[in-house]
Structure formats: C-alpha cells, structure tokens
Amino acid sequence: MMFRCFLYLLWFCIFFAQQVYSQNLPSDSLAEVYKQRLYNHFVFVDTSAGGSIPAARVWPLLHCDDPWLMQHLCKGNGMVAGKTGIMEWMDGTIHLAYYLAWVCSDYYLESKAGNNVDKQRKELSYIFHALNRLDYAADRKYSRDPQLDGFLLRDDVPITLSLMFQDMNCVKSGPVCRPGIEDGNMMSQDQVIYLLWAFSMGMKLLPDTTTSILQNSTLHHLIKEQAHRMVTSFSKNDWILTDPNGTRVPLGFSAVAYSNAIARVAKRITGKYYQNWTSITTGKSVWTALMSIDFSHRNPTQTEVNMGMQLALSSIIGSPDYDRFIQWCTGAGMEIYILCDALFRKRDILKWEPIFRQMLMDAPNHGPCHQTPHCTNAPGWSSENRWFHPDNRNGAWDQKGAMYNGLDYLLLFNLYRIHFSH
C-alpha cells in the first residue's frame, strides 16, 4: 500500500512538473510581435539599394539635426530640419549575418512543421542579392567596373530609405555619413567572420535543393560562392584585408590570428582548401594559444570584438576544450554560441533549457529598447544585439531613446525551439 502511494505521489510530481514546464514555454505570439516589429521599423525587404539590410537601431523621437548623432558622427549629412525619427545602420553586414541566420532557422522550423516557406525563400534570395549588391557597390565607390570579387561595403543604404518606414525621416548609414573611400564603411575581419558563421548555419539548416527566386541557383550554391569570394579576397594578401587599391582597410584589417580557423570554417562551407603558409604556422599557433586561455576579463586579448569572433568560429569548427568554450560563452555573455555549437555536433545541453527559457521570458513585450517612452528597459535586452554587444545589454549611455531590431531574440527563440521543442 505504501509503495502504491509512493508511485501515485511520484506520478503526481512528474505530471505537475510537466504542466508547469508547458505553461512557461516561450510564447509564439511574442515572437510574432518581434517579427512584425522587425519589418515595420528595421528592414525593407527589397532588391533596391539598402533593401534587406536590417538597421541596427532607430531613434523614433530624436531630431534629425541631433548634434551628436547626425552632426558629429554623420558630419552633418542627411539632416532633415524640423523632423524626428532617425534610422541608424551600424556594422551592417553583421546585422545582415544575424538576419540570415534567423531566416535560415525560420525556414528549417516551418519546413519541418510542413508549412509553406515561400516567405523565407524570398527573404533568403533577397539577402544574397543584397550581398552581391554590396560587392558591386564597393567597386563603384573606387570608380572601378563592378565585379563580384568578395570585397563588400557594410551597407549601401541611401537617405531615401527612411521613406519606406512610418515616422522615420532621416538616415545614418555609410553612404550618407561617409561618402568617401577613406571611411570605415567596408569589410573588416569581424564582418567576414560573422557572415561565415551565418553561412555555416545556412548550410546546416537549409535543404540543398532550395533555389533562389532571383537567380537560377540553389541557396547552398550561393552560400558557397559568396564564402569562396570573401575568403579568397582575404587570404590572397596573407590574411591582411585590403581595398581594391591595395590599401589596408581602416578597421580590422588583420585576420592572421583567426586565419587558421577562418580557413577551416570556409572549407566546411565550400569543400575547398584555403590554408596557406601564414595560416598553418602563425595562424594555427595563435589560434591554439587562444583556445587554451581560461576566461578572464583581465586578459587583454579578450576584448568584446575578439571574443565574439572567436566564439562564432569555434561554434562551427568545435573547440578542443568544450568546458573552456562554455566558460568563455558564459563569461562573455555570448551564450547563444552554445546553441550554435550544438547544431553541428552531439551535445547534451538539456541543463541549459531553463536558462535560455528564462532569457526569452525576460524579453520585453514591445521589443528591445533603451529609455524610449514606455520602454521596459529589460535587463539583458537593452542593446542593439545581446550577443555581439553584451557589454551594452543593459543599456548604453549614448543610445538613450533607441529601439533595436530584436534579431538577437528571434534567433535565440528559434534555436531554443530547434533544440528543446519536441
């Protein structure tokens, strides 16, 4: 009798725990809110200049002649007197990489559920059109004949793109603020690495038969072509990124430290070999040393940018010490790479389920923001991207009044569903 009572009690506890668990699952409806918000305020899905490149943030109530954002940082360009509503593109190809990774995960989930994926296929087609557009635009900026050579601008957003969005009247972007060739609106090693990370996820999540609606090619083939062009452009100068004139780019020109890992990721994508003497000697030695360091904020090699690049790469090719990889992800506030890593190799990550679920539940109903009217300022969700700007995830002094695109939430939501929803 006592044993039977124990079984009933055990069954009750398990049943009750399952009920509580199901009630606390992240909400599909909130994700839909974030999706509509993305399209209404941040990305114009189109093939025209600026199309399908997400804005990093928007300032709905900031005046278009703001002395810091538009006059100082944008050199007085793009100002519209008497108007409010500023759209800002920053690290455009990194946000494009997150957009690509999210749409790939959305395609995977919808296809697995037997739903129509025409919308996702269209968006992916437009994303690759945007990458080609950025490649051509870079050549035109240097007064060269456009060709697909793997050297990209970060964005090609014109001032008129704000007209596609309600209550937005001015644009802070590369072409608007820095029309010359001496600026930083061009590829750097972090832009390349995040795109390769997103390409790797695309190769994993998309069927190899899915075709573009714009080009007579599969999406897998477009990914391989783009990855090959970018890495070839990088590696031919011993992993020093140069512009079409042969001059080092202003920002992030040297990828020697990550060259071995970049070549390995690219080989996973294309099947081609990209290593050279530099990457298999200096590159491999530095990468091995980086992979052996325990996480510490006091380590000068562990800047936010460096940690993001390292974790993005190692989530694709694997880390020789998984415990150390976890230590870095959690210490740096870049836990999403735990889920990315688990896409490519068998991992027992069930213990992470409640942690990621809580992150999703902590996200504000109206989307990430920082001190805008009616903004929740939710801890962890007050930056342009929680994963590659974790230092700002609770808000930054120079971003008051901003709203953010929420792609960090949307990607986490989909990866959560892929790993934990059965």
N, C-alpha and C positions, 0 to 999 in steps of 0.2 A: 504493500500500500504506500509506504513511504517512498519507494522507488518510483511508483507511478506519479505521485505528487511532484517529485523532482523533475520527471520528464515533462509534465504539464507546465511547471514553472520555467523550465528551460525553453520550451516551445513558445511560451508567452513572451519571454525576454527577447528571443530571436525575432518573433513576429513584430513586437513593438519597436525594436531597433530598426527593422526594415521599413516600418511605417514612417518613423521619424526621418530616416535617411531619404525616403522618396519625397517627403514634404520639403526637404531642404535642398533638393537638386536645383542647380541654376535654372533660371527661367528662360524659356524660349522667347517669351514675349518681350523681355528686356533686350535680348539680342536683336530682335526685330526693330526695337526703338533705336538701337545703336546703328543698325544698317540704314534706316531711313534718314537718320541724322547725318550719316556719312555722305549720302547722296545729296541731301538738301543743302549742306553747308560746306563740304570739303572737296568733293571730287565731281568733275563734269565728265561723264563717260562719253568720249567722242574721239574722233581721229584728228581734229584740228589742233593747232598749237596750244599747248597747255592741257589738252584733253587727257583724261585717265591718269593724271599725276596728282595724288592727294596733297592738299595743303597741310602743313604741319599744324597750324592753328589759325583761328580767326579771332578778331577783336571787334565784336558787334557794336560797341558803343564808343570805341576810340576814334578820335577825329583824324581825318586823313592828312592833316598837317601836323601830326604829333611830332614834337621837337626831337624826341629820342629815336623813335622807330622809323619815321619817314624822312626827317630832315638830316639826322646824324647818320643812321645806319643805311638809309636809302639815298643819301646825298641829295635830298630834296626832289628826287624824281618821283613821278607817279602820284603826286599830291593832288587832291581834288578839294578846292576851297569850300568850306561850309558843309561838308559831308562827313558822315561817320561810317564805320564798317570797313576794317582792314583785313585782307586775306594775306597770310604770310606763308611762302614756300621756303623751306629750310631743309638742307640735306635731302633734296627732292628724291634722289634715287634710292635712299634708304627707306623713306616712306613708301616709295613705289615697290620696294622689295617686300615690305610688310603687307602691302595691299595684294601683291602677287601671291604670297604665302597664304594669306587668308582666303582668297578666292579659290586657290587650289584645294584647300581644306574644305571649303564650302561645296565645291564640285564633288569631292570624294563622298561627303556625307549625304548629299542629295541624291547622287547616283546610287549609293548603297541602299538608300531608302526607296529606290525605284521612282524617284521624282524627276521631273523634267529639268534638264541642266542647260537649256538654251541660254539663259541669262548669264550663267557663269562662263559658258563657252564664248559668248560675245565679249564679256569683260576681259577674259584672258587674251583674246585676239587683239583687242584694243591696247592692252598693256604692251604686247610685243610690238605693235605698231608704234606705240609711244617710244619704246627703246630705240627702234630704227630711226624715228624722228629726231631723237636726241643725238644720235650718231651723225646724221646728216647736218643737223644744226651746228654741231661743233666745227665741221669743215667750213660751213658758210661763215662762221664767226672769224675764221682765219683766212677768209677770201679764197678758199680752195674749192675745187669741184667736189660736190657731195659724194661720198663713198662710205660704204659700211666697213670701217676699219677697226671698230672696237673702242674708239675714244669718244666718250659721251660728255655732253653737258649734264648738269644736275637737273635742270628744268628749262623749259622753253616757254614759260607762262607769260603771255602778253598782258598789258594793262587792261585790255578789254574783257579778259576772262571774268572779272568781277560782275559783269552784266548778266552772267548766267546764274547768279545767285541772288536771292532776295535780300535786300537791305545791305548788300556789300557794294562799296563804291570805289575802293582802291586796292592796289596790289603791291605787295613787297615780294619781288622774285628776282632771280638772277638777271634776266634780260632787262627788267625795268630799272633795277637799282644799280646794276653794274654792266652796262652795255659793252665795255671794252674787253680786250682779251687779257688784260693784266689782272683780272679778278680771280676769285675762287669758285666761280660757278662752273666747275668742271670736275671730272673724275678725280678721286683720291682713293687710297687703298681701302678705306672703310666702305666707300660706296661700292667698290668692286666686290669686297668680301660679303657684304650683306646681300647683294644680288646673287652671288654664287650660292649662298645659303638658301635663298628662296628658290633658285633653280633646282637645287638638290631636292627640296621638298616637293616641287612640281613633278620631278621625275619619279618620285616615290608615290605620290597621291593621284596623279592623272593617268588614265589609260593611255597606252602608247598608240592607240588608234584615233584618238580625238583630234580633229582637224580644226584649223583656224577658219573663221568665216571670211577673212580678208585675204589670206594667202593660200595657195594650193600646197599646203604642207601640214604635217601634224604638229601639235604643240610640243611634243617631245623633240622633234627635229628643230623647231625654232629655238628651244632652250639650248640645245647642243650648239647650234650655230652662234648664238649670242655669247655663250660661255667661251667658246673657242676664240672668237674675235677678241673679247676682252682680255683673256689670259695671254693670248699671243701678243697683244699690244703691250702688255705689262712685262712679259718675260723676255722679250727681244732686247730690252735695254738692261739686262741683268736685274730685273725687278725694280728698276727706277722708272717711275711713271713720267713720261714726257709728253708735251703737247705736239701738235703737228709740225711745229717749227723746231722740235728737238730740245726745247727748254723744259726744265723740270717744272711740274705744276706747283702752284703756290702752297698747297696744303697736302700733307700726307703723301709725299712723292715716293718714299722708300718703303718697299714691302719685303726687303731682304729677310727680316726676322720671321715673316709669315710665309715666305716663298715656298718652302717645302710643303707646308700644309695646303696652301692655295693650289699648288700643282696636284696634290693628291685629291683634293675636292674636285678639281676640274676633270681629272681622269675618271672619277666616279660618274661624272655627268656625261662626258663625251666618249670615254674609252680611249682617248689619246694621251700621249706621254708629253708632259710639259717640263719635267725636271731639266736643269742644266747644272753646270759646274757649281755655280753660286748656291743654288737651292739645295744641292745634295752635300755641300760642305758647310758653308757658313749658315745657310738657312736651316739645315737639319740640326746643327749644333745648337743654335739659338732656340729653336722650337723645343728641342729636348730639354734644354735648361728651363725654359718657361713652364713646361709641363711637370717639372719636378719641384716647383716652388709651392710652398703652402701659402694659403691666402693670408694676406696681411695688408691692411690699409696703409701701413708704413712703408711698404715696398714701392720704390719709385717707378718700377716697371708696370705697376698695376693701376694705371690711370683708367678712368671710366671708358675711354675710347679703346684702349688696348685690351681691357678685359672683355668688352663686347665682341671685338674681333676674334679674340682667342676662343671664347666660348662658342661663338657661332661656327667657327671652323671645326673645333673639336666635337661639337654635337653631330657633325656629319661624318667625320672620319674616325671618331671614337677617341677616348682618352686612355693613355696607358694605365692610369690610376683613377678608377671610377670614383673612389671615395674622395680623392683630391678634387676631381671635377665637380662633385656635389658641393664640396666645401667652397669652391670658387663661385658656383652659381648662387648659393645661399648668401655667402658673404658679400657678394657684389649686388645682390638684389636682382639677379637675372635668372630667376628660377624657371623661366619658360624653356630654357635650353635643356632642362631635364626631360621635358616632354618631347622636344625635338629629337634628342638623342634616342629616346625610346622608340621612335618611329623606325629607326634604322637597325636596331639590334634588340634582342630579347632582354628585357629588364623587368625586374619585379618592382614596380613603382606604386603598388597599391597603397602604401603608407602615406603617399603624397596626396591621395584623393581628398581628404578633408581639408588639407592646406590650400589646395587650388580651389576647392569649392568655396571656402571662406573668402578667398581673394575675389572670386566672382560675385559673391553675395555682398561684399563690401563696396562694390562699384556703385556710383550714384545712378539713380533712375534717369537722370537727364543727360548723362554723359560726362566725361572728364572735363574739368574746368578749374579755374583758379581765380577766386574773388570777382566773378561776374555776378550780376544781380540774380538772386535766387539760386546761387551756386552752393552746393553742399560742401565743397572742399573736402571730399572724401579722402582720408589717408590712403596713400598708395596710388590714387587715381587723379592726381592733380599736376600732371606733366604731359608734354606732347607725346611721349611714349615711355611707359613704365619700364620697358626692358632695355632700351639703349640710352635712356636718360634717367636711370634710377635715382641719381642724386637729387633730381628735381621732383620726385614722385609725390612729395607733399607740398609742392608749390615752390616757385622761384620768384625772387624779388622783382625781376624785370619782366614778368609775364602776368602781372595783375590785370584782370579783366579778360583773360583769354579763355577760349574754348578749344578743345583738342579733338582730333579726328576719331579717337576711340579704336583704332586698329589694333592696339595692344590688347584691349578687352576682347575684341571679336576673334582674334587668333587664339587667345587663351581659351575662350569659350569652345571653339571648335576642336582644339586639341584635347580639351577635357572630355568632350563627347566621344572623340575617337578612342581615347584610352579607357574611359571609365563607364561609358553608357553601353549596355549590352541588351 
